[in-house]
Each structure stands twice: as C-alpha cells, then as structure tokens.
Amino acid sequence: MRRSISASLSLLVLAASLGGSSAVGSQVQLNVSMANPTLLAEKKQTTFIKIGLTGFKMKSSAQRAPVNVCIVLDKSGSMSGNKIAKAKEAAIAAIRRLGKRDIVSIVVYDSTVQVVVPATKLTDKESVIAKIRQISSGGSTALFAGVSKGAAEIRKFLDKNRVNRMILLSDGRANVGPQSPSELGDLGASLMKEGISVTTMGLGLDYNEDLMTRLAQKSSGNHLFIENANDLVALFNHEFDDVLSVVAQEVVIDMRLAKGIRPIRTMNVDSEINGQQVIVKLNQLYSEQEKYALLEIEVPPGKVGQSRAIAEVKVSYANMQTKTTDRLSSSIRVAFTDSKAEVEKLANVKVKIACVLQIANKRNELATALRDKGDIEGAREVLIGNYGYLRFNAKLYGDEKLLGRADDNRWQSENLDGKNWAHNRKRMREQQNADLNSQKLYKKPEKK
C-alpha cells in the first residue's frame, strides 16, 4: 500500500486549443517523485522532490519545428587563421542542415558588430554560404554588442511556433562594452523571458568561461568548451542535433506545496519561491531527453502508518508539433514508518542519483571557488572528498554516470597547478553547467 501512496497519484493531460487537441503520443511525459516516498515517523526532516519532463519522440525530421537561428561569430584578431576558417566551415555545415521553412541570420563582431546575413527565410542557401565565406578576422571583442545584435535579428521573426536560438562562438574575453558575467547573465535572463535561448561555445583557453556559462544558464541554453578549432564542425553538428529536435517551449512548472511543507531551495534550476508556491521556467525540451527540477523540502513529523499530501504540480508548455498549449498535472504524498530499513528499501533510486549528482556539483563549484582564491590544497581536499562521495554512491546505486563524475573529480584534483588550471577550470565549468542544465555533452568518437 505504501508503494501506491508514495507514487505520483495522478496525471492529467489537457490541451488549451490553438486549433485542436494534442495528438496521442505527442505529449511531454511528467514524472513527479520523491527521493524518500516513505519517511521516519515522529521526526522533522528534509528530502527532495524531482519534477522530470521528458520530450516525446519525433517520428521523423519532417515533424520538427522550424527554427529561427542566429549564428554569432567572434571575428576578432585572435580568431585569425585556422580558427576563423573552421568557424566558417562549421557555420556552413549548420546552414546545409536547415530548410526553406527556417529563418537564419549571421552576425559577426570584433570591436564593432556587423550583420552579414539579416534574418531571412532560407530559400537560397548558396547565397548565405557565399556571404559566410567572405568573413575575415581583425579587431577587439565586443561580445555583449554581438549578442544584442543577434537577438535583434531573431526578434524580426520571433514566434513561439519556431525554435528561437542563438549560437555564440568566441575565443577571447569581452573587452569592448559590458563584459562581466553578471551583465551577460542579466542579458541571458531577459532573452529567456522573450523565449530566446543562447548556446555559448568557448574556443581555446583565453575566453571567460564564467561569462559564457552564465549567459547560457540564464537563457536555458547549452555551453561547450572547444579545445581545438578542428572540432568546430562536429560540435556545431552536435548542437544542431538539439536545435532541430525541440518538441516543447515556454515550459512552466508550478508547484504548490501542502500546508506545513516548507520549500528550501531548488538544487539545479532558477526558481521563484513565494510561500508554498515554487515556479520554475525552462525554455526548451528536446525529443526523448529529460530535464528536471530538484526541490529540497522540509517535512514536519508524521505518525506511523499515516500519510500526508506533499505537493500538487502543474506544468504548461507549447507543443511544437501540435501547436497547442498542453497542460499536465500530478500530485504526490509521503507515508511514515518507524523502520529505517523500510525507508531505505522504498527509496527512489533515480531520484537519489539525481540528488547525489547535484550535491556533488555544488561541491565541485566550491572547489572551483577555493582554487580561484589561491587555496589549492582546500580545493584538492574538496575534490578528493567528492571523489569518495561519488564513488560510494555509484557503487550503492549501480550508476555509471556517478562513477564517471568520480573519476572527473579525481583528475581535477591532480590538475590544480598553474600549468593545467586554465584547461581544467574550463572543463569544470562546462560539466557544472551540463549537470545543472541536463545537457548532453559531446563525446568524440573513439578511434578504431
């Protein structure tokens, strides 16, 4: 009985029609679950709720939503030679993947900003490609202005039935105009409100990874660290795999916690907490990929054998296939027992793994901050401790991802000196952002 009580009790799918109800099988899957659906009685304690959203499967590429994409390229002096050549090659490869329903624009920046291709329907690919080939490098890095101009081009065709996305590539630090992570984060947050996501790609070891990850995080976009310009084509293709598989936009999660249940914090996403209400907004969901919000809550003491309501969860999103606004809802309860063994036996392993991942991610961020202050031994101690924590839980839950993160933390602990720190830090920031954003990072194919 406790299993049925602790599970998600209801799932209601509605369509607010913009032309008809949602097609069967073309709806986002909502899964609301607790790390510990059964808790010890007579004790105030904290636990976690995971609100998971998985995009439905697109049966064919013909079903994909049209995109409104702006590629913003750094063409400052440091991009000269192979870098700018490979950047142009990657942009051209991306253009070749798009179709006549799509909108494309190309913006370049150095000390000034230039619109190479104004936002237009892609009816003449070769003309766009010819203009990309003419791009040359030179000048400083007006990154903020480049992003702002890219957003202006996207706004010309801004439409909730299109995937509105900016792809930003830079190899250097912003040195013209606003250039702090907070300023770029504010810009990203404002673009998020408009329904525009920004994917940031940092090339080489000289760009500001804090700035680039903040811009991506605040706009619900991806971030990629690219060591070698020769990988640009593959990484652009990897990114466009996401862009061309968006199945939902304008995602809003509305959690209403029951009386007595106190929200503490969301572990991996920005949220608005007002009393018993917690609001989380996500820009885009991809086909067959899960994104989630992990909420830590405090539960008051309960009596053995009793259960209590924890939360009602409502989700709304723009369905990119059916062009409807779909709504999902679910509720969740918790049961109480006097048996610690029963609490552990009924624990939700998938939610536990997500909790371990996000707790370890916070510790990894702490290690980065300590290293930034010059406390190398303090950072190493945190990373080694994180290695043990992740490895223990990886074995406990039989999870390969946690085991991989453990190995990452061990490697990071061994590469905190000046020689390796620039590379290590960028990898750490990339992975931190990916774990927060449920982003799948690109992995090079293994050589045969």
Secondary structure, DSSP 8 states (H G I E B T S, - for coil): -HHHHHS----EEEEE-SSS---TT-S-EEEEEES-SEEETT--EEEEEEEEEEB---SSGGGS--EEEEEEEE-SGGGTTHHHHHHHHHHHHHHHH--TT-EEEEEEESSSEEEEEEEEE-S-HHHHHHHHHT----S---HHHHHHHHHHHHHTT--TTSEEEEEEEESS---SS--SHHHHHHHHHHHHHHT-EEEEEEESSSS-HHHHHHHHHHTT--EEEES-GGGHHHHHHHHHHHHTTEEEEEEEEEEEE-TT-EEEEESSS--EEETTEEEEEEEEEEBT-EEEEEEEEEE----TT-EEEEEEEEEEEEETTTTEEEEEEEEEEEEEES-HHHHHHT--HHHHHHHHHHHHHHHHHHHHHHHHTT-HHHHHHHHHHHHHHHHHHHHHHT-HHHHHHHHHHHHHHT--SHHHHHHHHHHHHHHHHHHHHT----------
